[in-house]
Amino acid sequence: MTTYELKIKNLTSPTFDGIRNIAIGQLHAQFAQQQIQKMHNKLKRGAVVIDQEELLWSYLLSFGKMHQAKIYEALNRIPNISDVVCDEYTIIDWGCGQGLATVCMFDFLHIKRVYNAPKKVIFIEPSEMAIKKAFLYTNLYDVDNIVLVNKSIDKVDVNDISTDTPIT
């Protein structure tokens, strides 16, 4: 287990901000500002399949707050979200990267005092390294059934995303 993973697992109250702060701390502890800027440029606005851990950290630094804002804005537009997630539900997060949208959704629900965890989370992502981080982060939120589909979206078949919940 890496130092980063240990720090993540030791979060007593997991939040997106907590995860992001640990990633940023790792970046600043291990790299000079000029190197961090080069990593940001390698991300090509978030369009590359990431295969280096420090690039995952850089992604959180560069685009994390934007993801959080987009998810919160989208979820704020769902009237009575507590009614939507009151029963069993599944989350399918495609192109999930590190599972940031799912983590931000959990934080949003917590802020709204909605504590019903999903029955299942399905992550779809071509980057093996990123999807493993999605698993690590989501595990912090006590999700029992996390399915990793390490494929590009055009390779996904119906069996990869099957659910038995009334809401997906």
Backbone as CSV, one residue per row, in Angstrom:
resi,resn,N_x,N_y,N_z,CA_x,CA_y,CA_z,C_x,C_y,C_z
1,MET,0.844,-1.168,0.000,0.000,0.000,0.000,0.901,1.247,0.000
2,THR,0.568,2.196,-0.854,1.364,3.425,-0.958,1.011,4.380,0.190
3,THR,1.863,5.353,0.402,1.609,6.384,1.412,0.297,7.103,1.108
4,TYR,0.078,7.380,-0.167,-1.147,8.059,-0.576,-2.373,7.229,-0.195
5,GLU,-2.370,5.958,-0.543,-3.512,5.098,-0.230,-3.739,5.013,1.273
6,LEU,-2.669,4.942,2.040,-2.781,4.898,3.498,-3.428,6.177,4.030
7,LYS,-3.002,7.315,3.511,-3.602,8.588,3.929,-5.088,8.637,3.569
8,ILE,-5.421,8.138,2.398,-6.827,8.118,1.970,-7.640,7.215,2.895
9,LYS,-7.149,6.023,3.148,-7.881,5.078,4.005,-8.013,5.576,5.434
10,ASN,-7.137,6.461,5.865,-7.190,6.992,7.227,-8.101,8.204,7.374
11,LEU,-8.753,8.612,6.285,-9.729,9.696,6.397,-10.882,9.228,7.284
12,THR,-11.120,9.932,8.376,-12.183,9.499,9.293,-13.570,9.893,8.778
13,SER,-13.666,11.045,8.162,-14.914,11.492,7.547,-14.608,11.801,6.083
14,PRO,-14.735,10.816,5.214,-14.326,11.029,3.823,-15.177,12.083,3.130
15,THR,-14.492,12.915,2.362,-15.163,13.891,1.511,-14.303,14.055,0.263
16,PHE,-14.913,14.577,-0.778,-14.156,14.882,-1.976,-13.026,15.849,-1.659
17,ASP,-13.331,16.884,-0.881,-12.309,17.875,-0.541,-11.151,17.236,0.218
18,GLY,-11.446,16.311,1.112,-10.389,15.621,1.844,-9.497,14.814,0.924
19,ILE,-10.104,14.089,0.000,-9.355,13.292,-0.978,-8.493,14.216,-1.836
20,ARG,-9.098,15.277,-2.330,-8.376,16.227,-3.187,-7.207,16.863,-2.448
21,ASN,-7.419,17.236,-1.205,-6.343,17.860,-0.427,-5.162,16.920,-0.225
22,ILE,-5.426,15.649,-0.022,-4.331,14.681,0.115,-3.565,14.576,-1.198
23,ALA,-4.286,14.523,-2.319,-3.630,14.447,-3.635,-2.763,15.676,-3.881
24,ILE,-3.294,16.843,-3.573,-2.533,18.079,-3.771,-1.307,18.094,-2.863
25,GLY,-1.465,17.625,-1.647,-0.335,17.539,-0.728,0.763,16.640,-1.260
26,GLN,0.378,15.516,-1.848,1.350,14.595,-2.442,2.094,15.266,-3.590
27,LEU,1.354,15.973,-4.430,1.975,16.678,-5.557,3.025,17.672,-5.069
28,HIS,2.630,18.515,-4.126,3.535,19.565,-3.660,4.711,19.009,-2.856
29,ALA,4.512,17.863,-2.236,5.605,17.257,-1.475,6.645,16.607,-2.391
30,GLN,6.214,16.164,-3.579,7.101,15.382,-4.432,7.585,16.109,-5.687
31,PHE,6.936,17.234,-6.046,7.265,17.872,-7.314,7.349,19.385,-7.163
32,ALA,8.217,19.975,-7.953,8.328,21.429,-8.018,7.163,21.974,-8.842
33,GLN,6.877,23.245,-8.669,5.749,23.882,-9.367,5.860,23.747,-10.886
34,GLN,7.066,23.853,-11.410,7.260,23.722,-12.857,6.892,22.310,-13.334
35,GLN,7.226,21.299,-12.546,6.867,19.919,-12.897,5.353,19.720,-12.830
36,ILE,4.726,20.327,-11.836,3.270,20.222,-11.696,2.587,20.865,-12.902
37,GLN,3.106,21.967,-13.376,2.545,22.624,-14.560,2.690,21.730,-15.794
38,LYS,3.828,21.050,-15.933,4.023,20.126,-17.059,3.017,18.974,-16.988
39,MET,2.746,18.489,-15.778,1.748,17.431,-15.618,0.375,17.918,-16.053
40,HIS,0.039,19.135,-15.645,-1.245,19.717,-16.044,-1.363,19.730,-17.573
41,ASN,-0.303,20.132,-18.251,-0.319,20.171,-19.712,-0.479,18.784,-20.320
42,LYS,0.097,17.757,-19.678,-0.029,16.376,-20.171,-1.472,15.875,-20.116
43,LEU,-2.274,16.457,-19.257,-3.656,16.004,-19.094,-4.534,16.343,-20.297
44,LYS,-4.089,17.267,-21.128,-4.826,17.668,-22.331,-6.310,17.910,-22.031
45,ARG,-6.514,18.764,-21.021,-7.862,19.145,-20.590,-8.692,17.972,-20.091
46,GLY,-8.035,16.948,-19.614,-8.731,15.802,-19.055,-9.149,14.764,-20.073
47,ALA,-8.632,14.855,-21.276,-9.072,13.965,-22.355,-8.176,12.740,-22.551
48,VAL,-7.118,12.577,-21.763,-6.217,11.446,-21.952,-6.549,10.332,-20.962
49,VAL,-6.198,9.111,-21.325,-6.305,7.979,-20.414,-5.054,8.028,-19.537
50,ILE,-5.259,8.229,-18.249,-4.149,8.463,-17.329,-3.547,7.144,-16.857
51,ASP,-2.198,7.076,-16.916,-1.507,5.854,-16.517,-0.391,6.109,-15.500
52,GLN,-0.402,7.284,-14.874,0.582,7.614,-13.846,-0.146,8.209,-12.645
53,GLU,0.220,7.753,-11.455,-0.484,8.218,-10.256,-0.380,9.730,-10.073
54,GLU,0.798,10.286,-10.332,0.939,11.731,-10.140,0.055,12.528,-11.098
55,LEU,-0.273,11.939,-12.253,-1.207,12.607,-13.162,-2.641,12.551,-12.622
56,LEU,-2.955,11.495,-11.889,-4.263,11.436,-11.229,-4.367,12.539,-10.180
57,TRP,-3.295,12.741,-9.429,-3.276,13.826,-8.440,-3.397,15.176,-9.135
58,SER,-2.664,15.321,-10.235,-2.702,16.566,-10.994,-4.112,16.826,-11.527
59,TYR,-4.790,15.778,-11.945,-6.164,15.909,-12.421,-7.063,16.463,-11.308
60,LEU,-6.894,15.923,-10.102,-7.684,16.408,-8.973,-7.405,17.886,-8.700
61,LEU,-6.146,18.265,-8.784,-5.778,19.667,-8.597,-6.384,20.541,-9.690
62,SER,-6.228,20.127,-10.928,-6.618,20.950,-12.079,-8.123,21.001,-12.326
63,PHE,-8.800,19.879,-12.170,-10.197,19.790,-12.597,-11.170,19.363,-11.499
64,GLY,-10.663,19.065,-10.324,-11.510,18.541,-9.252,-12.638,19.473,-8.842
65,LYS,-12.324,20.722,-8.605,-13.357,21.673,-8.165,-14.422,21.887,-9.246
66,MET,-14.004,21.833,-10.507,-14.953,21.963,-11.610,-15.936,20.791,-11.584
67,HIS,-15.404,19.567,-11.390,-16.278,18.387,-11.309,-17.274,18.536,-10.168
68,GLN,-16.766,18.948,-9.036,-17.623,19.109,-7.869,-18.741,20.114,-8.152
69,ALA,-18.397,21.242,-8.721,-19.395,22.273,-9.026,-20.439,21.766,-10.022
70,LYS,-19.993,21.048,-11.059,-20.936,20.528,-12.071,-21.908,19.535,-11.452
71,ILE,-21.406,18.628,-10.633,-22.275,17.611,-10.019,-23.260,18.268,-9.063
72,TYR,-22.771,19.178,-8.232,-23.666,19.856,-7.297,-24.749,20.634,-8.052
73,GLU,-24.362,21.307,-9.115,-25.330,22.062,-9.911,-26.378,21.129,-10.518
74,ALA,-25.941,20.019,-11.079,-26.878,19.067,-11.687,-27.818,18.477,-10.636
75,LEU,-27.264,18.062,-9.497,-28.090,17.442,-8.462,-29.034,18.442,-7.811
76,ASN,-28.632,19.699,-7.735,-29.510,20.741,-7.196,-30.751,20.936,-8.046
77,ARG,-30.700,20.523,-9.304,-31.830,20.692,-10.217,-32.835,19.541,-10.122
78,ILE,-32.513,18.531,-9.339,-33.449,17.416,-9.147,-34.335,17.745,-7.951
79,PRO,-35.612,18.018,-8.211,-36.490,18.325,-7.078,-36.679,17.083,-6.211
80,ASN,-36.624,17.271,-4.922,-36.844,16.186,-3.963,-35.935,14.980,-4.229
81,ILE,-34.639,15.233,-4.274,-33.696,14.148,-4.551,-33.815,13.022,-3.523
82,SER,-34.239,13.360,-2.325,-34.394,12.311,-1.306,-35.462,11.303,-1.723
83,ASP,-36.448,11.725,-2.494,-37.462,10.789,-3.001,-36.891,9.886,-4.095
84,VAL,-35.926,10.396,-4.851,-35.327,9.621,-5.944,-34.462,8.491,-5.393
85,VAL,-33.734,8.765,-4.325,-32.805,7.759,-3.787,-33.307,7.143,-2.476
86,CYS,-34.621,7.138,-2.288,-35.177,6.609,-1.040,-35.201,5.082,-1.022
87,ASP,-35.300,4.465,-2.173,-35.300,3.005,-2.260,-33.950,2.540,-2.770
88,GLU,-33.895,1.279,-3.161,-32.657,0.759,-3.740,-32.389,1.429,-5.077
89,TYR,-31.141,1.782,-5.281,-30.756,2.395,-6.546,-29.332,2.001,-6.900
90,THR,-29.021,2.138,-8.195,-27.700,1.833,-8.726,-27.159,3.086,-9.389
91,ILE,-25.852,3.288,-9.261,-25.175,4.369,-9.974,-24.322,3.735,-11.066
92,ILE,-24.476,4.208,-12.302,-23.565,3.837,-13.383,-22.784,5.101,-13.738
93,ASP,-21.491,5.041,-13.503,-20.608,6.191,-13.732,-19.673,5.811,-14.871
94,TRP,-20.002,6.265,-16.111,-19.194,5.892,-17.280,-18.172,6.984,-17.552
95,GLY,-17.008,6.553,-18.029,-15.908,7.494,-18.176,-15.582,8.069,-16.808
96,CYS,-15.649,7.213,-15.811,-15.633,7.648,-14.414,-14.310,8.211,-13.939
97,GLY,-13.228,7.904,-14.652,-11.934,8.339,-14.142,-11.742,7.806,-12.745
98,GLN,-11.545,8.692,-11.789,-11.329,8.316,-10.394,-12.631,8.248,-9.590
99,GLY,-13.760,8.278,-10.273,-15.046,8.203,-9.582,-15.435,9.500,-8.891
100,LEU,-14.947,10.610,-9.399,-15.167,11.894,-8.736,-16.637,12.300,-8.717
101,ALA,-17.353,12.029,-9.792,-18.773,12.390,-9.830,-19.545,11.613,-8.760
102,THR,-19.222,10.356,-8.606,-19.898,9.531,-7.601,-19.569,10.016,-6.196
103,VAL,-18.306,10.287,-5.937,-17.899,10.787,-4.626,-18.590,12.117,-4.331
104,CYS,-18.625,13.001,-5.309,-19.291,14.291,-5.116,-20.794,14.105,-4.886
105,MET,-21.391,13.121,-5.549,-22.807,12.842,-5.313,-23.017,12.394,-3.872
106,PHE,-22.158,11.539,-3.362,-22.282,11.096,-1.972,-22.177,12.288,-1.020
107,ASP,-21.233,13.175,-1.273,-21.080,14.362,-0.430,-22.322,15.247,-0.496
108,PHE,-22.842,15.430,-1.712,-24.046,16.240,-1.905,-25.210,15.648,-1.114
109,LEU,-25.401,14.344,-1.218,-26.493,13.690,-0.492,-26.309,13.845,1.013
110,HIS,-25.077,13.741,1.462,-24.788,13.916,2.889,-25.148,15.338,3.346
111,ILE,-24.790,16.326,2.550,-25.131,17.719,2.871,-26.649,17.885,2.971
112,LYS,-27.369,17.185,2.089,-28.836,17.254,2.077,-29.468,16.326,3.119
113,ARG,-28.637,15.664,3.899,-29.070,14.716,4.942,-29.839,13.521,4.363
114,VAL,-29.366,13.071,3.225,-29.909,11.864,2.592,-28.836,10.791,2.738
115,TYR,-29.115,9.782,3.540,-28.077,8.821,3.920,-28.271,7.436,3.328
116,ASN,-29.118,7.304,2.341,-29.351,6.009,1.714,-28.271,5.729,0.665
117,ALA,-27.388,4.798,0.964,-26.304,4.447,0.034,-26.860,3.623,-1.129
118,PRO,-26.234,3.686,-2.280,-26.698,2.871,-3.413,-26.470,1.391,-3.138
119,LYS,-27.309,0.580,-3.750,-27.123,-0.868,-3.644,-25.890,-1.292,-4.435
120,LYS,-25.634,-0.560,-5.526,-24.547,-0.939,-6.428,-24.011,0.291,-7.136
121,VAL,-22.695,0.303,-7.341,-22.061,1.321,-8.170,-21.278,0.604,-9.258
122,ILE,-21.526,0.991,-10.497,-20.798,0.421,-11.637,-19.929,1.528,-12.223
123,PHE,-18.624,1.284,-12.203,-17.679,2.226,-12.795,-17.220,1.696,-14.145
124,ILE,-17.229,2.550,-15.152,-16.745,2.208,-16.484,-15.631,3.185,-16.827
125,GLU,-14.446,2.647,-17.116,-13.286,3.508,-17.335,-12.167,2.715,-18.013
126,PRO,-11.545,3.279,-19.065,-10.448,2.563,-19.729,-9.123,2.591,-18.960
127,SER,-8.926,3.564,-18.060,-7.674,3.634,-17.297,-7.753,2.725,-16.076
128,GLU,-6.928,1.698,-16.059,-6.914,0.765,-14.924,-6.520,1.492,-13.640
129,MET,-5.553,2.376,-13.733,-5.091,3.100,-12.552,-6.197,4.005,-11.996
130,ALA,-6.903,4.698,-12.866,-7.967,5.598,-12.427,-9.133,4.820,-11.824
131,ILE,-9.523,3.712,-12.438,-10.672,2.962,-11.939,-10.368,2.335,-10.570
132,LYS,-9.104,2.014,-10.332,-8.716,1.508,-9.010,-8.856,2.602,-7.952
133,LYS,-8.565,3.834,-8.329,-8.770,4.955,-7.405,-10.268,5.160,-7.161
134,ALA,-11.093,5.008,-8.185,-12.542,5.111,-8.007,-13.010,4.097,-6.966
135,PHE,-12.483,2.889,-7.047,-12.821,1.847,-6.077,-12.363,2.251,-4.676
136,LEU,-11.121,2.717,-4.565,-10.564,3.136,-3.274,-11.420,4.226,-2.638
137,TYR,-11.736,5.245,-3.401,-12.493,6.372,-2.861,-13.920,5.975,-2.491
138,THR,-14.564,5.204,-3.333,-15.955,4.812,-3.082,-16.056,3.879,-1.887
139,ASN,-15.048,3.066,-1.687,-15.016,2.182,-0.515,-15.074,2.976,0.784
140,LEU,-14.573,4.196,0.784,-14.610,5.034,1.979,-16.040,5.331,2.412
141,TYR,-16.971,5.253,1.476,-18.366,5.597,1.734,-19.224,4.360,2.035
142,ASP,-18.594,3.262,2.331,-19.293,2.032,2.734,-20.280,1.514,1.698
143,VAL,-19.895,1.572,0.448,-20.704,0.977,-0.612,-20.326,-0.496,-0.687
144,ASP,-21.311,-1.372,-0.604,-21.040,-2.807,-0.548,-20.716,-3.437,-1.890
145,ASN,-21.355,-2.972,-2.949,-21.218,-3.635,-4.242,-20.682,-2.638,-5.276
146,ILE,-19.380,-2.729,-5.544,-18.735,-1.862,-6.527,-18.241,-2.737,-7.669
147,VAL,-18.709,-2.459,-8.862,-18.334,-3.234,-10.043,-17.424,-2.364,-10.911
148,LEU,-16.271,-2.908,-11.260,-15.315,-2.192,-12.109,-15.357,-2.771,-13.515
149,VAL,-15.655,-1.930,-14.485,-15.670,-2.327,-15.891,-14.535,-1.549,-16.550
150,ASN,-13.390,-2.199,-16.657,-12.181,-1.546,-17.172,-12.160,-1.674,-18.694
151,LYS,-13.035,-0.855,-19.337,-13.193,-0.879,-20.795,-13.509,0.528,-21.267
152,SER,-13.286,0.753,-22.546,-13.795,1.992,-23.125,-15.301,1.810,-23.324
153,ILE,-16.024,2.909,-23.380,-17.484,2.859,-23.416,-18.017,2.056,-24.598
154,ASP,-17.330,2.077,-25.740,-17.815,1.346,-26.909,-17.602,-0.162,-26.806
155,LYS,-16.895,-0.627,-25.797,-16.679,-2.071,-25.572,-17.611,-2.638,-24.509
156,VAL,-18.399,-1.783,-23.877,-19.307,-2.204,-22.812,-20.502,-2.929,-23.424
157,ASP,-20.881,-4.046,-22.799,-22.086,-4.728,-23.256,-23.127,-4.739,-22.133
158,VAL,-24.309,-5.178,-22.443,-25.438,-5.112,-21.519,-25.143,-5.859,-20.216
159,ASN,-24.388,-6.933,-20.262,-24.075,-7.678,-19.044,-23.206,-6.870,-18.087
160,ASP,-22.408,-5.958,-18.618,-21.547,-5.124,-17.776,-22.347,-4.143,-16.925
161,ILE,-23.520,-3.759,-17.391,-24.266,-2.712,-16.719,-25.642,-3.173,-16.240
162,SER,-25.838,-4.456,-16.078,-27.140,-4.947,-15.640,-27.366,-4.606,-14.165
163,THR,-28.602,-4.252,-13.872,-28.984,-3.909,-12.508,-30.316,-4.569,-12.190
164,ASP,-30.605,-4.658,-10.900,-31.908,-5.170,-10.484,-32.622,-4.180,-9.555
165,THR,-32.175,-2.931,-9.608,-32.798,-1.919,-8.773,-33.822,-1.133,-9.573
166,PRO,-34.842,-0.593,-8.901,-35.865,0.162,-9.632,-35.362,1.500,-10.180
167,ILE,-34.279,2.026,-9.601,-33.748,3.315,-10.041,-32.261,3.146,-10.378
168,THR,-31.862,3.654,-11.545,-30.455,3.618,-11.952,-30.064,4.991,-12.436
